[in-house]
Amino acid sequence: MRIVASLGILESNQLGLFELFCRFRLRGGGSTITQQLVKNTFLKNERTFSRKILETVLALVLERTMSKQRILSSYVYILGTWY
């Protein structure tokens, strides 16, 4: 899988969003660690088009404000609090 322009959005997500937009149905796809951190920290676990758009936008903002190391550390910390 390829990360598009180092912005933390997987190419498969872009294709999934395009297909969703064209067909108006939810399609599964992978998420980056940044997107998973956003989903698990800020959003509800609903499977909607609007949540995926918001997740992508927030992931872009997070990528611009936090280092990759900080994002990974935060993700691992969140995972540790679940177990």
SEFIZA-3560 file (N, C-alpha, C; in Angstrom, 3 decimals):
REM SEFIZA-3560
<numar><xx>0.831</xx><yy>-1.183</yy><zz>0.000</zz><atom>N</atom></numar>
<numar><xx>0.000</xx><yy>0.000</yy><zz>0.000</zz><atom>CA</atom></numar>
<numar><xx>0.875</xx><yy>1.246</yy><zz>0.000</zz><atom>C</atom></numar>
<numar><xx>0.424</xx><yy>2.232</yy><zz>-0.646</zz><atom>N</atom></numar>
<numar><xx>1.188</xx><yy>3.453</yy><zz>-0.799</zz><atom>CA</atom></numar>
<numar><xx>0.515</xx><yy>4.593</yy><zz>-0.043</zz><atom>C</atom></numar>
<numar><xx>1.317</xx><yy>5.383</yy><zz>0.653</zz><atom>N</atom></numar>
<numar><xx>0.773</xx><yy>6.574</yy><zz>1.317</zz><atom>CA</atom></numar>
<numar><xx>0.914</xx><yy>7.733</yy><zz>0.337</zz><atom>C</atom></numar>
<numar><xx>-0.178</xx><yy>8.410</yy><zz>0.071</zz><atom>N</atom></numar>
<numar><xx>-0.202</xx><yy>9.471</yy><zz>-0.925</zz><atom>CA</atom></numar>
<numar><xx>0.418</xx><yy>10.732</yy><zz>-0.366</zz><atom>C</atom></numar>
<numar><xx>1.490</xx><yy>11.190</yy><zz>-1.005</zz><atom>N</atom></numar>
<numar><xx>2.148</xx><yy>12.471</yy><zz>-0.706</zz><atom>CA</atom></numar>
<numar><xx>2.474</xx><yy>12.644</yy><zz>0.774</zz><atom>C</atom></numar>
<numar><xx>2.757</xx><yy>11.561</yy><zz>1.471</zz><atom>N</atom></numar>
<numar><xx>3.139</xx><yy>11.605</yy><zz>2.888</zz><atom>CA</atom></numar>
<numar><xx>2.145</xx><yy>12.356</yy><zz>3.755</zz><atom>C</atom></numar>
<numar><xx>0.889</xx><yy>12.328</yy><zz>3.411</zz><atom>N</atom></numar>
<numar><xx>-0.117</xx><yy>13.036</yy><zz>4.191</zz><atom>CA</atom></numar>
<numar><xx>-0.894</xx><yy>12.106</yy><zz>5.114</zz><atom>C</atom></numar>
<numar><xx>-0.503</xx><yy>10.847</yy><zz>5.173</zz><atom>N</atom></numar>
<numar><xx>-1.154</xx><yy>9.938</yy><zz>6.093</zz><atom>CA</atom></numar>
<numar><xx>-2.482</xx><yy>9.389</yy><zz>5.610</zz><atom>C</atom></numar>
<numar><xx>-2.750</xx><yy>9.475</yy><zz>4.323</zz><atom>N</atom></numar>
<numar><xx>-3.989</xx><yy>8.927</yy><zz>3.776</zz><atom>CA</atom></numar>
<numar><xx>-3.609</xx><yy>7.786</yy><zz>2.844</zz><atom>C</atom></numar>
<numar><xx>-4.095</xx><yy>6.614</yy><zz>3.113</zz><atom>N</atom></numar>
<numar><xx>-3.796</xx><yy>5.488</yy><zz>2.248</zz><atom>CA</atom></numar>
<numar><xx>-4.510</xx><yy>5.643</yy><zz>0.917</zz><atom>C</atom></numar>
<numar><xx>-3.827</xx><yy>5.231</yy><zz>-0.145</zz><atom>N</atom></numar>
<numar><xx>-4.415</xx><yy>5.296</yy><zz>-1.475</zz><atom>CA</atom></numar>
<numar><xx>-5.723</xx><yy>4.517</yy><zz>-1.526</zz><atom>C</atom></numar>
<numar><xx>-5.785</xx><yy>3.379</yy><zz>-0.807</zz><atom>N</atom></numar>
<numar><xx>-7.015</xx><yy>2.585</yy><zz>-0.814</zz><atom>CA</atom></numar>
<numar><xx>-8.178</xx><yy>3.357</yy><zz>-0.206</zz><atom>C</atom></numar>
<numar><xx>-7.905</xx><yy>4.229</yy><zz>0.776</zz><atom>N</atom></numar>
<numar><xx>-8.969</xx><yy>5.049</yy><zz>1.349</zz><atom>CA</atom></numar>
<numar><xx>-9.486</xx><yy>6.048</yy><zz>0.331</zz><atom>C</atom></numar>
<numar><xx>-8.580</xx><yy>6.634</yy><zz>-0.450</zz><atom>N</atom></numar>
<numar><xx>-9.028</xx><yy>7.570</yy><zz>-1.473</zz><atom>CA</atom></numar>
<numar><xx>-9.911</xx><yy>6.858</yy><zz>-2.483</zz><atom>C</atom></numar>
<numar><xx>-9.504</xx><yy>5.677</yy><zz>-2.900</zz><atom>N</atom></numar>
<numar><xx>-10.312</xx><yy>4.927</yy><zz>-3.849</zz><atom>CA</atom></numar>
<numar><xx>-11.633</xx><yy>4.508</yy><zz>-3.216</zz><atom>C</atom></numar>
<numar><xx>-11.581</xx><yy>4.112</yy><zz>-1.931</zz><atom>N</atom></numar>
<numar><xx>-12.805</xx><yy>3.730</yy><zz>-1.226</zz><atom>CA</atom></numar>
<numar><xx>-13.769</xx><yy>4.889</yy><zz>-1.098</zz><atom>C</atom></numar>
<numar><xx>-13.252</xx><yy>6.084</yy><zz>-0.809</zz><atom>N</atom></numar>
<numar><xx>-14.106</xx><yy>7.265</yy><zz>-0.707</zz><atom>CA</atom></numar>
<numar><xx>-14.692</xx><yy>7.634</yy><zz>-2.068</zz><atom>C</atom></numar>
<numar><xx>-13.890</xx><yy>7.495</yy><zz>-3.111</zz><atom>N</atom></numar>
<numar><xx>-14.392</xx><yy>7.787</yy><zz>-4.451</zz><atom>CA</atom></numar>
<numar><xx>-15.507</xx><yy>6.819</yy><zz>-4.824</zz><atom>C</atom></numar>
<numar><xx>-15.276</xx><yy>5.535</yy><zz>-4.556</zz><atom>N</atom></numar>
<numar><xx>-16.306</xx><yy>4.537</yy><zz>-4.857</zz><atom>CA</atom></numar>
<numar><xx>-17.553</xx><yy>4.784</yy><zz>-4.016</zz><atom>C</atom></numar>
<numar><xx>-17.366</xx><yy>5.120</yy><zz>-2.744</zz><atom>N</atom></numar>
<numar><xx>-18.492</xx><yy>5.417</yy><zz>-1.869</zz><atom>CA</atom></numar>
<numar><xx>-19.279</xx><yy>6.611</yy><zz>-2.394</zz><atom>C</atom></numar>
<numar><xx>-18.556</xx><yy>7.627</yy><zz>-2.809</zz><atom>N</atom></numar>
<numar><xx>-19.210</xx><yy>8.814</yy><zz>-3.353</zz><atom>CA</atom></numar>
<numar><xx>-20.025</xx><yy>8.453</yy><zz>-4.597</zz><atom>C</atom></numar>
<numar><xx>-19.450</xx><yy>7.617</yy><zz>-5.460</zz><atom>N</atom></numar>
<numar><xx>-20.132</xx><yy>7.248</yy><zz>-6.709</zz><atom>CA</atom></numar>
<numar><xx>-21.302</xx><yy>6.305</yy><zz>-6.481</zz><atom>C</atom></numar>
<numar><xx>-21.173</xx><yy>5.391</yy><zz>-5.556</zz><atom>N</atom></numar>
<numar><xx>-22.196</xx><yy>4.361</yy><zz>-5.370</zz><atom>CA</atom></numar>
<numar><xx>-23.056</xx><yy>4.577</yy><zz>-4.132</zz><atom>C</atom></numar>
<numar><xx>-22.693</xx><yy>5.551</yy><zz>-3.295</zz><atom>N</atom></numar>
<numar><xx>-23.436</xx><yy>5.856</yy><zz>-2.073</zz><atom>CA</atom></numar>
<numar><xx>-23.569</xx><yy>4.647</yy><zz>-1.143</zz><atom>C</atom></numar>
<numar><xx>-22.506</xx><yy>3.920</yy><zz>-0.997</zz><atom>N</atom></numar>
<numar><xx>-22.507</xx><yy>2.830</yy><zz>-0.024</zz><atom>CA</atom></numar>
<numar><xx>-21.128</xx><yy>2.737</yy><zz>0.613</zz><atom>C</atom></numar>
<numar><xx>-21.083</xx><yy>2.230</yy><zz>1.830</zz><atom>N</atom></numar>
<numar><xx>-19.843</xx><yy>2.154</yy><zz>2.576</zz><atom>CA</atom></numar>
<numar><xx>-18.991</xx><yy>0.997</yy><zz>2.085</zz><atom>C</atom></numar>
<numar><xx>-17.726</xx><yy>1.260</yy><zz>1.931</zz><atom>N</atom></numar>
<numar><xx>-16.779</xx><yy>0.236</yy><zz>1.499</zz><atom>CA</atom></numar>
<numar><xx>-15.644</xx><yy>0.204</yy><zz>2.503</zz><atom>C</atom></numar>
<numar><xx>-15.213</xx><yy>-0.991</yy><zz>2.843</zz><atom>N</atom></numar>
<numar><xx>-14.128</xx><yy>-1.146</yy><zz>3.797</zz><atom>CA</atom></numar>
<numar><xx>-12.794</xx><yy>-0.714</yy><zz>3.225</zz><atom>C</atom></numar>
<numar><xx>-11.883</xx><yy>-0.379</yy><zz>4.090</zz><atom>N</atom></numar>
<numar><xx>-10.556</xx><yy>0.016</yy><zz>3.646</zz><atom>CA</atom></numar>
<numar><xx>-9.641</xx><yy>0.141</yy><zz>4.843</zz><atom>C</atom></numar>
<numar><xx>-8.369</xx><yy>0.154</yy><zz>4.584</zz><atom>N</atom></numar>
<numar><xx>-7.388</xx><yy>0.280</yy><zz>5.650</zz><atom>CA</atom></numar>
<numar><xx>-7.296</xx><yy>1.711</yy><zz>6.145</zz><atom>C</atom></numar>
<numar><xx>-6.807</xx><yy>1.862</yy><zz>7.339</zz><atom>N</atom></numar>
<numar><xx>-6.598</xx><yy>3.182</yy><zz>7.906</zz><atom>CA</atom></numar>
<numar><xx>-5.153</xx><yy>3.292</yy><zz>8.360</zz><atom>C</atom></numar>
<numar><xx>-4.623</xx><yy>4.490</yy><zz>8.282</zz><atom>N</atom></numar>
<numar><xx>-3.288</xx><yy>4.717</yy><zz>8.807</zz><atom>CA</atom></numar>
<numar><xx>-3.359</xx><yy>4.778</yy><zz>10.329</zz><atom>C</atom></numar>
<numar><xx>-2.213</xx><yy>4.729</yy><zz>10.969</zz><atom>N</atom></numar>
<numar><xx>-2.171</xx><yy>4.858</yy><zz>12.435</zz><atom>CA</atom></numar>
<numar><xx>-2.746</xx><yy>6.205</yy><zz>12.840</zz><atom>C</atom></numar>
<numar><xx>-2.455</xx><yy>7.242</yy><zz>12.063</zz><atom>N</atom></numar>
<numar><xx>-2.991</xx><yy>8.571</yy><zz>12.370</zz><atom>CA</atom></numar>
<numar><xx>-4.514</xx><yy>8.559</yy><zz>12.325</zz><atom>C</atom></numar>
<numar><xx>-5.083</xx><yy>7.928</yy><zz>11.302</zz><atom>N</atom></numar>
<numar><xx>-6.542</xx><yy>7.859</yy><zz>11.203</zz><atom>CA</atom></numar>
<numar><xx>-7.129</xx><yy>7.029</yy><zz>12.344</zz><atom>C</atom></numar>
<numar><xx>-6.462</xx><yy>5.955</yy><zz>12.728</zz><atom>N</atom></numar>
<numar><xx>-6.952</xx><yy>5.141</yy><zz>13.836</zz><atom>CA</atom></numar>
<numar><xx>-6.880</xx><yy>5.908</yy><zz>15.152</zz><atom>C</atom></numar>
<numar><xx>-5.805</xx><yy>6.678</yy><zz>15.338</zz><atom>N</atom></numar>
<numar><xx>-5.685</xx><yy>7.498</yy><zz>16.548</zz><atom>CA</atom></numar>
<numar><xx>-6.818</xx><yy>8.512</yy><zz>16.617</zz><atom>C</atom></numar>
<numar><xx>-7.107</xx><yy>9.170</yy><zz>15.494</zz><atom>N</atom></numar>
<numar><xx>-8.206</xx><yy>10.144</yy><zz>15.444</zz><atom>CA</atom></numar>
<numar><xx>-9.527</xx><yy>9.464</yy><zz>15.772</zz><atom>C</atom></numar>
<numar><xx>-9.783</xx><yy>8.327</yy><zz>15.126</zz><atom>N</atom></numar>
<numar><xx>-11.053</xx><yy>7.613</yy><zz>15.339</zz><atom>CA</atom></numar>
<numar><xx>-11.211</xx><yy>7.193</yy><zz>16.800</zz><atom>C</atom></numar>
<numar><xx>-10.152</xx><yy>6.650</yy><zz>17.382</zz><atom>N</atom></numar>
<numar><xx>-10.229</xx><yy>6.127</yy><zz>18.745</zz><atom>CA</atom></numar>
<numar><xx>-10.195</xx><yy>7.211</yy><zz>19.815</zz><atom>C</atom></numar>
<numar><xx>-9.711</xx><yy>8.397</yy><zz>19.462</zz><atom>N</atom></numar>
<numar><xx>-9.593</xx><yy>9.473</yy><zz>20.444</zz><atom>CA</atom></numar>
<numar><xx>-10.734</xx><yy>10.485</yy><zz>20.360</zz><atom>C</atom></numar>
<numar><xx>-11.119</xx><yy>10.852</yy><zz>19.154</zz><atom>N</atom></numar>
<numar><xx>-12.039</xx><yy>11.969</yy><zz>18.973</zz><atom>CA</atom></numar>
<numar><xx>-13.421</xx><yy>11.604</yy><zz>18.439</zz><atom>C</atom></numar>
<numar><xx>-13.562</xx><yy>10.447</yy><zz>17.795</zz><atom>N</atom></numar>
<numar><xx>-14.813</xx><yy>10.139</yy><zz>17.095</zz><atom>CA</atom></numar>
<numar><xx>-15.504</xx><yy>8.915</yy><zz>17.668</zz><atom>C</atom></numar>
<numar><xx>-16.773</xx><yy>8.800</yy><zz>17.373</zz><atom>N</atom></numar>
<numar><xx>-17.538</xx><yy>7.610</yy><zz>17.729</zz><atom>CA</atom></numar>
<numar><xx>-17.203</xx><yy>6.503</yy><zz>16.738</zz><atom>C</atom></numar>
<numar><xx>-17.504</xx><yy>5.282</yy><zz>17.096</zz><atom>N</atom></numar>
<numar><xx>-17.168</xx><yy>4.140</yy><zz>16.252</zz><atom>CA</atom></numar>
<numar><xx>-18.309</xx><yy>3.798</yy><zz>15.286</zz><atom>C</atom></numar>
<numar><xx>-18.866</xx><yy>4.817</yy><zz>14.647</zz><atom>N</atom></numar>
<numar><xx>-19.935</xx><yy>4.586</yy><zz>13.681</zz><atom>CA</atom></numar>
<numar><xx>-19.324</xx><yy>4.444</yy><zz>12.292</zz><atom>C</atom></numar>
<numar><xx>-19.996</xx><yy>3.717</yy><zz>11.417</zz><atom>N</atom></numar>
<numar><xx>-19.488</xx><yy>3.498</yy><zz>10.065</zz><atom>CA</atom></numar>
<numar><xx>-20.327</xx><yy>4.305</yy><zz>9.085</zz><atom>C</atom></numar>
<numar><xx>-19.988</xx><yy>5.585</yy><zz>8.979</zz><atom>N</atom></numar>
<numar><xx>-20.713</xx><yy>6.464</yy><zz>8.064</zz><atom>CA</atom></numar>
<numar><xx>-19.726</xx><yy>7.206</yy><zz>7.170</zz><atom>C</atom></numar>
<numar><xx>-20.235</xx><yy>7.677</yy><zz>6.069</zz><atom>N</atom></numar>
<numar><xx>-19.428</xx><yy>8.449</yy><zz>5.131</zz><atom>CA</atom></numar>
<numar><xx>-18.920</xx><yy>9.731</yy><zz>5.798</zz><atom>C</atom></numar>
<numar><xx>-19.780</xx><yy>10.413</yy><zz>6.516</zz><atom>N</atom></numar>
<numar><xx>-19.385</xx><yy>11.682</yy><zz>7.137</zz><atom>CA</atom></numar>
<numar><xx>-18.303</xx><yy>11.480</yy><zz>8.192</zz><atom>C</atom></numar>
<numar><xx>-18.364</xx><yy>10.370</yy><zz>8.953</zz><atom>N</atom></numar>
<numar><xx>-17.317</xx><yy>10.096</yy><zz>9.937</zz><atom>CA</atom></numar>
<numar><xx>-15.977</xx><yy>9.847</yy><zz>9.253</zz><atom>C</atom></numar>
<numar><xx>-15.977</xx><yy>9.143</yy><zz>8.129</zz><atom>N</atom></numar>
<numar><xx>-14.739</xx><yy>8.860</yy><zz>7.413</zz><atom>CA</atom></numar>
<numar><xx>-14.130</xx><yy>10.133</yy><zz>6.844</zz><atom>C</atom></numar>
<numar><xx>-14.957</xx><yy>11.033</yy><zz>6.341</zz><atom>N</atom></numar>
<numar><xx>-14.466</xx><yy>12.326</yy><zz>5.839</zz><atom>CA</atom></numar>
<numar><xx>-13.848</xx><yy>13.121</yy><zz>6.985</zz><atom>C</atom></numar>
<numar><xx>-14.564</xx><yy>13.211</yy><zz>8.108</zz><atom>N</atom></numar>
<numar><xx>-14.062</xx><yy>13.941</yy><zz>9.267</zz><atom>CA</atom></numar>
<numar><xx>-12.769</xx><yy>13.310</yy><zz>9.785</zz><atom>C</atom></numar>
<numar><xx>-12.715</xx><yy>11.994</yy><zz>9.822</zz><atom>N</atom></numar>
<numar><xx>-11.507</xx><yy>11.279</yy><zz>10.252</zz><atom>CA</atom></numar>
<numar><xx>-10.319</xx><yy>11.642</yy><zz>9.363</zz><atom>C</atom></numar>
<numar><xx>-10.542</xx><yy>11.697</yy><zz>8.068</zz><atom>N</atom></numar>
<numar><xx>-9.473</xx><yy>12.034</yy><zz>7.124</zz><atom>CA</atom></numar>
<numar><xx>-8.990</xx><yy>13.466</yy><zz>7.324</zz><atom>C</atom></numar>
<numar><xx>-9.907</xx><yy>14.394</yy><zz>7.476</zz><atom>N</atom></numar>
<numar><xx>-9.543</xx><yy>15.802</yy><zz>7.680</zz><atom>CA</atom></numar>
<numar><xx>-8.774</xx><yy>15.964</yy><zz>8.996</zz><atom>C</atom></numar>
<numar><xx>-9.268</xx><yy>15.357</yy><zz>10.067</zz><atom>N</atom></numar>
<numar><xx>-8.582</xx><yy>15.461</yy><zz>11.353</zz><atom>CA</atom></numar>
<numar><xx>-7.206</xx><yy>14.799</yy><zz>11.318</zz><atom>C</atom></numar>
<numar><xx>-7.068</xx><yy>13.705</yy><zz>10.566</zz><atom>N</atom></numar>
<numar><xx>-5.765</xx><yy>13.048</yy><zz>10.425</zz><atom>CA</atom></numar>
<numar><xx>-4.777</xx><yy>13.978</yy><zz>9.719</zz><atom>C</atom></numar>
<numar><xx>-5.245</xx><yy>14.699</yy><zz>8.712</zz><atom>N</atom></numar>
<numar><xx>-4.375</xx><yy>15.657</yy><zz>8.027</zz><atom>CA</atom></numar>
<numar><xx>-3.910</xx><yy>16.761</yy><zz>8.969</zz><atom>C</atom></numar>
<numar><xx>-4.829</xx><yy>17.265</yy><zz>9.779</zz><atom>N</atom></numar>
<numar><xx>-4.481</xx><yy>18.307</yy><zz>10.754</zz><atom>CA</atom></numar>
<numar><xx>-3.475</xx><yy>17.764</yy><zz>11.764</zz><atom>C</atom></numar>
<numar><xx>-3.711</xx><yy>16.553</yy><zz>12.250</zz><atom>N</atom></numar>
<numar><xx>-2.811</xx><yy>15.944</yy><zz>13.223</zz><atom>CA</atom></numar>
<numar><xx>-1.418</xx><yy>15.756</yy><zz>12.631</zz><atom>C</atom></numar>
<numar><xx>-1.337</xx><yy>15.334</yy><zz>11.377</zz><atom>N</atom></numar>
<numar><xx>-0.044</xx><yy>15.134</yy><zz>10.709</zz><atom>CA</atom></numar>
<numar><xx>0.733</xx><yy>16.441</yy><zz>10.610</zz><atom>C</atom></numar>
<numar><xx>0.030</xx><yy>17.546</yy><zz>10.503</zz><atom>N</atom></numar>
<numar><xx>0.701</xx><yy>18.836</yy><zz>10.395</zz><atom>CA</atom></numar>
<numar><xx>1.126</xx><yy>19.400</yy><zz>11.751</zz><atom>C</atom></numar>
<numar><xx>0.506</xx><yy>18.942</yy><zz>12.827</zz><atom>N</atom></numar>
<numar><xx>0.791</xx><yy>19.519</yy><zz>14.140</zz><atom>CA</atom></numar>
<numar><xx>1.613</xx><yy>18.611</yy><zz>15.052</zz><atom>C</atom></numar>
<numar><xx>1.678</xx><yy>17.317</yy><zz>14.745</zz><atom>N</atom></numar>
<numar><xx>2.420</xx><yy>16.377</yy><zz>15.582</zz><atom>CA</atom></numar>
<numar><xx>3.439</xx><yy>15.623</yy><zz>14.741</zz><atom>C</atom></numar>
<numar><xx>4.556</xx><yy>15.276</yy><zz>15.363</zz><atom>N</atom></numar>
<numar><xx>5.553</xx><yy>14.469</yy><zz>14.665</zz><atom>CA</atom></numar>
<numar><xx>5.051</xx><yy>13.030</yy><zz>14.539</zz><atom>C</atom></numar>
<numar><xx>5.654</xx><yy>12.286</yy><zz>13.613</zz><atom>N</atom></numar>
<numar><xx>5.278</xx><yy>10.875</yy><zz>13.447</zz><atom>CA</atom></numar>
<numar><xx>5.546</xx><yy>10.107</yy><zz>14.739</zz><atom>C</atom></numar>
<numar><xx>6.642</xx><yy>10.431</yy><zz>15.410</zz><atom>N</atom></numar>
<numar><xx>6.985</xx><yy>9.759</yy><zz>16.673</zz><atom>CA</atom></numar>
<numar><xx>5.926</xx><yy>10.031</yy><zz>17.735</zz><atom>C</atom></numar>
<numar><xx>5.463</xx><yy>11.260</yy><zz>17.812</zz><atom>N</atom></numar>
<numar><xx>4.440</xx><yy>11.616</yy><zz>18.801</zz><atom>CA</atom></numar>
<numar><xx>3.112</xx><yy>10.921</yy><zz>18.495</zz><atom>C</atom></numar>
<numar><xx>2.759</xx><yy>10.855</yy><zz>17.221</zz><atom>N</atom></numar>
<numar><xx>1.531</xx><yy>10.167</yy><zz>16.817</zz><atom>CA</atom></numar>
<numar><xx>1.610</xx><yy>8.696</yy><zz>17.193</zz><atom>C</atom></numar>
<numar><xx>2.749</xx><yy>8.065</yy><zz>16.884</zz><atom>N</atom></numar>
<numar><xx>2.917</xx><yy>6.652</yy><zz>17.210</zz><atom>CA</atom></numar>
<numar><xx>2.890</xx><yy>6.434</yy><zz>18.722</zz><atom>C</atom></numar>
<numar><xx>3.558</xx><yy>7.282</yy><zz>19.464</zz><atom>N</atom></numar>
<numar><xx>3.546</xx><yy>7.163</yy><zz>20.931</zz><atom>CA</atom></numar>
<numar><xx>2.130</xx><yy>7.299</yy><zz>21.490</zz><atom>C</atom></numar>
<numar><xx>1.379</xx><yy>8.245</yy><zz>20.979</zz><atom>N</atom></numar>
<numar><xx>0.002</xx><yy>8.445</yy><zz>21.433</zz><atom>CA</atom></numar>
<numar><xx>-0.864</xx><yy>7.241</yy><zz>21.093</zz><atom>C</atom></numar>
<numar><xx>-0.666</xx><yy>6.689</yy><zz>19.906</zz><atom>N</atom></numar>
<numar><xx>-1.431</xx><yy>5.517</yy><zz>19.474</zz><atom>CA</atom></numar>
<numar><xx>-1.139</xx><yy>4.326</yy><zz>20.383</zz><atom>C</atom></numar>
<numar><xx>0.132</xx><yy>4.090</yy><zz>20.663</zz><atom>N</atom></numar>
<numar><xx>0.517</xx><yy>2.971</yy><zz>21.537</zz><atom>CA</atom></numar>
<numar><xx>-0.024</xx><yy>3.186</yy><zz>22.943</zz><atom>C</atom></numar>
<numar><xx>0.009</xx><yy>4.426</yy><zz>23.425</zz><atom>N</atom></numar>
<numar><xx>-0.531</xx><yy>4.724</yy><zz>24.756</zz><atom>CA</atom></numar>
<numar><xx>-2.030</xx><yy>4.415</yy><zz>24.817</zz><atom>C</atom></numar>
<numar><xx>-2.763</xx><yy>4.849</yy><zz>23.798</zz><atom>N</atom></numar>
<numar><xx>-4.208</xx><yy>4.592</yy><zz>23.742</zz><atom>CA</atom></numar>
<numar><xx>-4.476</xx><yy>3.102</yy><zz>23.734</zz><atom>C</atom></numar>
<numar><xx>-3.722</xx><yy>2.359</yy><zz>22.944</zz><atom>N</atom></numar>
<numar><xx>-3.892</xx><yy>0.904</yy><zz>22.910</zz><atom>CA</atom></numar>
<numar><xx>-3.629</xx><yy>0.295</yy><zz>24.289</zz><atom>C</atom></numar>
<numar><xx>-2.630</xx><yy>0.800</yy><zz>24.982</zz><atom>N</atom></numar>
<numar><xx>-2.279</xx><yy>0.278</yy><zz>26.309</zz><atom>CA</atom></numar>
<numar><xx>-3.365</xx><yy>0.524</yy><zz>27.347</zz><atom>C</atom></numar>
<numar><xx>-4.127</xx><yy>1.585</yy><zz>27.179</zz><atom>N</atom></numar>
<numar><xx>-5.182</xx><yy>1.874</yy><zz>28.152</zz><atom>CA</atom></numar>
<numar><xx>-6.390</xx><yy>0.945</yy><zz>27.972</zz><atom>C</atom></numar>
<numar><xx>-6.487</xx><yy>0.295</yy><zz>26.804</zz><atom>N</atom></numar>
<numar><xx>-7.610</xx><yy>-0.615</yy><zz>26.557</zz><atom>CA</atom></numar>
<numar><xx>-7.386</xx><yy>-1.987</yy><zz>27.174</zz><atom>C</atom></numar>
<numar><xx>-6.120</xx><yy>-2.363</yy><zz>27.414</zz><atom>N</atom></numar>
<numar><xx>-5.845</xx><yy>-3.723</yy><zz>27.873</zz><atom>CA</atom></numar>
<numar><xx>-5.352</xx><yy>-3.772</yy><zz>29.273</zz><atom>C</atom></numar>
//
